[in-house]
Amino acid sequence: MNFATNKTDIQEFTGPRLRAWLAVRGFRSFHADQVLRWVYRRQCDDFAVMTDLSKPLRGLLADHFCIRRLTVDRVATATDGTRKFLFGLADGQQVETVLIPERGHHTLCISTQVGCAQGCRFCMTARGGLVRNLTCGEIIAQVRDVAALAAAEGLKLTNVVLMGMGEPLANYRAVVDALSVITDADCGAGFSARRVTLSTVGLVPHLADLAADTRVNLAVSLNAADDETRSALMPVNRRYPLETLMAACRAYPLAPRRRITFEYILIAGVNDRPGDARRLVALLHGIRAKVNLIPFNEHPGCDFRRPAQAVVDAFQRQLLDAGQTAVVRYSKGADIAAACGQLRGGRCPGAAP
Ligand code: SF4
């Protein structure tokens, strides 16, 4: 609902929902497709200019819906070109979205909740707890609005990662609905599912549903290879310990040539020792996996430290020598607090898997 107009943002309606809504009012399903193409492919904000729709249909849509843009409350640009948007929502809440330049393209890191309930100790978002879930439309709008800006600037926005504020699987329905629009090549935002990645702390009961409901990439925020360390870093591990989580990952149906990405934030003296690397290799045995090693981004009020470069290199070498794919991801946007773990929000590692 748009609080200013009492109308529903049309981005809250997925294709099937809009088709059903129009069908009971006597319109055909291709009419819904036309509307959605105007909204997502042509970035149109006004039903009146949707000239291939009949006047009665345009009137009906304008009576019930609005096409909302998020308010840009602030934009910060880092020295490496990373841009962090602070978006205002209709009820006055705010979320952060990060546009990250990569070699030859851009990646957008979006939020799925205002705040987060998961309490990961390395993450700034955790400090304020969960305020509320984002709606489907608010998740999509981050993509649609930045895509418009990217197009205006001639930027190639190809990848989307759900690694900003919030735990996506804790807001399951809205996230899956939003993904269906973001990856709809015909009527939606048109991102390839291969270039969209959902990152989770591992809410195990939702993993099987996720594989059935979407075809986007899965990333698991792992960060430790033993239960004691992981539970100390991530309270979720007490509910779903490593054995349960890894069993769910093993059972996760992967398409050919796809892998699960395991994110591992390296924290000095906590999870960066040779024994940790050894346990990590053993834990991932038999899973089509790729490890993203993310040296910790230090932030005020957090005692964790980033390991020395030699330690990071040695950890990666140990994984590679054991035959495990592992890359080191250096977060971008650290000087504007847009890097992994620095969002008021989030843990965006600065690159898609
Ligand atoms: S790392 Fe992710 S899941 Fe954990 S508290 Fe931060 S936003 Fe939530």
Boltz pocket constraint, residues with backbone or C-beta under 6 A from the ligand:
constraints:
  - pocket:
      binder: B
      contacts: [[A, 115], [A, 116], [A, 117], [A, 118], [A, 119], [A, 120], [A, 123], [A, 124], [A, 125], [A, 126], [A, 164], [A, 165], [A, 166], [A, 167], [A, 201], [A, 345], [A, 346], [A, 347]]
      max_distance: 6.0
